C-alpha cells in the first residue's frame, strides 16, 4: 500500500475516533449541566444558600436574566431583596439592579456580602437567587467539556476532510499510473509490430 494511502487510512481512523469522542463529551457535558447550581444550567433549582465573605461583591442571577423577569412583568430597575442565615429572620439586602439595558445573560443585580457564611437570598418578584460567583459555587466542568467536545469535533472534521482529499489524490495518481501502463503496453505492441514488418525474409534452408 502506498504511503499516501496508509496516511489517508490513518487520518480517516483518527477522524472517526475524534468524532465519536466529541459526541461522548457533548453528552457528558449535557448530563453534568443539569446538576450544576448555576443560573445558566437548564432545569436546575437555585440552591438554598451559598457561602460568601463579608465585604466581597457578588452577583445575583436568575435563568434568562433581566429578559426573563421582564417577560413575567417584573420591575427590573430596582430590587427588594432580603438575606438570612440558617432560617433566621430576614434582613434587607441592598442591591444594585443591572437594569433593562444590561448585556448580562443571567445577572440581574450585584451586592456586597453583609456576612461571612452561608447566605440565603430572595428578592420580591424575582424569586430565589443564584449566586454563580459565590465562594462555595463549583466551577463549570460542563462548560469545559462542551468546549473540549467542540475542539475535538473540529479537529475530527479537519482530519476527515484531509483524508478525503488524500484519497482523491491517490485515485488520480492511480488513474495516471494506469494510463501510463496502457501507453507503455501500446508502445511495446506497436514497436513489436514494426519489427515484424521491417525484418527481412530469411532464405530457404537447404537440407
C-alpha positions in Angstrom: 0.0 0.0 0.0 1.5 3.4 -0.9 2.5 5.7 1.9 -0.1 8.2 0.9 -2.9 5.6 1.1 -1.7 4.5 4.5 -1.7 8.1 5.7 -5.2 8.6 4.3 -6.5 5.5 6.2 -4.8 6.6 9.4 -6.4 10.1 9.1 -9.8 8.6 8.5 -9.5 6.3 11.5 -8.4 9.2 13.7 -11.2 11.3 12.4 -13.8 8.7 13.3 -12.3 8.3 16.7 -12.4 12.0 17.4 -16.0 12.5 16.2 -17.1 9.6 18.5 -15.2 11.2 21.4 -16.8 14.6 20.7 -20.2 13.1 20.8 -19.5 11.4 24.1 -18.0 14.6 25.6 -21.1 16.5 24.4 -23.4 14.0 26.0 -21.4 14.1 29.3 -21.5 17.9 29.3 -25.3 17.9 28.9 -25.6 15.4 31.8 -23.4 17.5 34.1 -25.0 20.8 33.2 -28.2 19.5 34.8 -26.5 19.1 38.2 -24.6 22.3 38.5 -26.0 25.1 40.7 -25.7 27.8 38.1 -28.4 30.0 36.6 -27.3 29.1 33.1 -27.8 25.3 33.8 -31.1 24.0 32.4 -33.7 22.7 34.8 -31.7 23.5 38.0 -33.3 24.9 41.1 -31.5 27.7 42.9 -29.5 26.3 46.0 -30.9 27.2 49.4 -27.8 29.0 50.3 -24.3 29.9 49.1 -21.1 30.8 51.0 -19.9 34.4 50.8 -17.3 36.5 52.5 -18.1 39.8 54.3 -17.4 42.9 52.2 -16.9 41.0 48.9 -19.0 41.8 45.8 -21.2 39.0 44.3 -23.8 38.7 41.6 -27.5 37.7 41.8 -28.7 35.7 38.8 -31.9 34.1 37.5 -32.2 31.8 34.4 -32.7 34.1 31.5 -31.7 37.2 33.4 -33.4 40.5 33.0 -35.3 39.5 29.9 -36.9 36.6 31.7 -38.0 38.9 34.5 -39.4 41.4 32.1 -41.4 38.7 30.3 -43.0 38.0 33.7 -43.9 41.7 34.0 -41.5 42.3 36.9 -39.8 45.6 37.5 -36.0 45.2 36.9 -35.0 48.8 37.7 -34.7 48.1 41.4 -34.7 45.0 43.6 -36.2 44.4 47.0 -34.1 41.7 48.4 -33.6 40.0 51.8 -30.9 37.8 53.2 -31.0 35.3 56.0 -28.8 32.6 57.6 -30.0 29.1 58.7 -33.6 30.1 58.8 -33.0 33.3 60.9 -35.2 36.4 60.5 -34.7 38.1 57.1 -32.9 41.3 56.8 -32.9 43.8 53.9 -30.1 43.4 51.4 -29.1 46.5 49.4 -28.6 45.5 45.8 -27.6 47.3 42.6 -30.0 46.2 39.9 -28.5 45.5 36.5 -31.4 47.3 34.8 -33.1 46.7 31.5 -30.2 47.8 29.4 -27.7 45.2 30.8 -25.9 43.0 28.4 -25.5 40.2 31.0 -27.3 37.0 30.2 -28.4 35.9 33.7 -27.2 38.5 36.1 -29.9 40.8 37.5 -28.1 42.6 40.3 -25.0 42.8 42.4 -24.5 43.2 46.2 -21.9 43.4 48.9 -21.9 40.5 51.3 -23.1 41.6 54.8 -21.9 38.4 56.4 -19.4 35.6 56.2 -21.0 32.3 55.9 -23.9 30.5 54.0 -26.3 33.2 52.8 -29.8 32.7 51.6 -31.1 35.5 49.3 -34.6 36.1 47.9 -35.9 39.1 46.1 -39.5 40.2 45.9 -40.9 39.2 42.5 -37.6 37.8 41.4 -37.7 34.7 43.5 -34.8 32.6 44.7 -31.4 33.8 43.6 -28.5 32.0 42.1 -25.1 33.2 43.4 -23.0 32.0 40.5 -19.8 33.5 41.8 -20.2 32.6 45.4 -17.3 31.1 47.3 -19.0 27.7 47.6 -20.3 27.6 44.0 -18.3 24.9 42.0 -16.7 25.6 38.6 -18.2 24.8 35.3 -17.0 21.4 34.2 -19.9 21.0 31.8 -18.8 24.2 30.0 -15.2 22.9 29.7 -16.4 19.6 28.5 -18.6 21.3 25.9 -15.6 23.4 24.8 -13.4 20.3 24.6 -16.1 18.5 22.6 -16.3 21.4 20.1 -12.5 21.4 19.6 -12.4 17.6 19.3 -15.2 17.7 16.7 -13.4 20.5 14.7 -10.2 18.5 14.6 -12.0 15.3 13.6 -13.8 17.1 10.8 -10.5 18.6 9.6 -8.8 15.2 9.6 -11.8 13.7 7.7 -11.5 16.4 5.0 -7.8 15.8 4.8 -8.4 12.0 4.4 -10.9 12.6 1.6 -8.5 15.0 -0.1 -5.7 12.4 0.1 -8.0 9.7 -1.2 -8.8 11.8 -4.2 -5.1 12.5 -4.9 -4.4 8.7 -4.6 -7.3 8.0 -7.0 -6.0 10.5 -9.6 -2.4 9.1 -9.2 -3.6 5.5 -9.7 -5.6 6.6 -12.8 -2.5 8.3 -14.2 -0.4 5.2 -13.5 -2.9 3.0 -15.3 -2.8 5.3 -18.3 1.0 5.2 -18.3 1.0 1.4 -18.2 -1.6 1.3 -21.0 0.5 3.7 -23.1 3.6 1.6 -22.4 1.9 -1.6 -23.4 0.6 0.0 -26.5 4.0 1.4 -27.4 5.7 -2.0 -26.9 3.0 -3.7 -29.1 3.4 -1.1 -31.9 7.2 -1.4 -31.8 6.9 -5.2 -31.9 4.6 -5.0 -34.9 7.1 -2.6 -36.6 9.9 -5.0 -36.1 7.9 -7.9 -37.6 7.1 -5.8 -40.7 10.7 -4.5 -41.3 12.6 -7.7 -40.6 14.0 -9.2 -43.9 12.7 -12.6 -45.0 15.1 -15.4 -44.5 16.2 -17.7 -47.3 15.1 -21.2 -47.7 17.1 -23.7 -45.7 18.7 -26.5 -47.7 18.9 -29.8 -46.0 
